[in-house]
């Protein structure tokens, strides 16, 4: 422990006064344990420190590196967790050799958005489960390299991705558990992710062990984007287990990551929906479907637009002729997929439009209908910026969602969306991926509306 010198007051005194220090008069820290008091305002994540001892002063050692001799002070803690502070006691004879250690707890990480469900709740199935890292798939350019460095302290995963990846699924982390969910039960859950650099399209899937390809067996599949140093939450509420789900696996994908990014995954919560931990859900969970403008209204940005279609059709990753595509001339589009595409990203279709979004602070609503002659386990819906000069779709987007669709009519909608990068969009692509479709699939897309949101 670093030695801490007592403050010396320069006053008028004789030389002999300096030799009146009594080494036996140095205080014993243990005598002042009850005088060190710490309280926490859990609403503001502020810890208040107070020392009430008489005739002595405290030397607070915060995080092992910062010091204070104030009798009272406070300190803000952003992240949830257990913290400790050391206190030495001083007087005119010197500083105690002994140290008082006090611990305190911050309940929840302070976030700009929703902070998730209560990690320490008695209802959290995650904290009661056996948890371990199953495996990694880290393959920049689809060439697998060494697993990234990753630590797990029983609550928090911290990993570093030294090399950049360019596509989804090139940086996967699989976390296994012994959690099993019965079919038909409803659940809530959340996961907090913090990254050292900005990153778009972080994916989380929850699925039974050994079954991560069948969209009907997914318990959850979501994407979020994060800003450097800003925690963000995956979360869901009232989600039904569609089948019996044994030994749940949490799959995280950081494909598209920049080189050297550090990612922290923490505060994982999974609980029965019927168990109330006091969490108040954010407004987005209770959004009602908006009132839609008419398809031909000038307020629908898709009512009059120009576009260029683009395709990537590669069953088993062997690219073949483009799928059939027909503009029916009435705002509907028919896509024909003669061969099965068993994996995601093997059947991509995009309408690259001239729609411009100049103000990234304005909220929009989006909807479309999709009628299919087959069940498709996972259809990707993205409304994204068209990159200049090519047909790559990434970066700035309104949303990137995956949804199982059934044979017959289906409807997809999102409300109050803004560009993910907080920047204007110079053009917008409406992008679909029908990967996982069976052979002979025909889909008609209709009723496309993009409108400014109005409360």
Secondary structure, 3 states (H helix, E strand, C coil): CCCCCCCCCCCCCCHHHHHHCCHHHCCCHHHHHHHEEEEEECCCCEEEEEECCCCCEEEEEECCCEEECCCEEEEECCCCEEEEEEEEEEECCEECCCCEEEEEEECCCCCCCCCCCCCCCCCCHHHHCCEEEEEEEECHHHCCCCCCEEEECCCCEEEEECCCCCCCCCEEEEEEECCCECCCCEEEEEEEEEECCCEEEEEEEEEECCCCCCHHHCCEEEEEEECCCCCEEEEEEEEECCCCECCEEEEEECCCCCCCEEEEEEEEEEEECCCCCCCCCCHHHHCCCCCCCCCCCCCCCCCCCCEEEEEEECHHHCCCCCCEEEECCCCCEEEEECCCCCCCCCEEEEEEECCCECCCCCCEEEEEEEEECCCEEEEEEEEEEECCCCCCEEEEEEEEEEEEECCEEEEEEEEEECCCCCCCECCEEEEEECCCCCCCEEEEEEEEEEEECCC
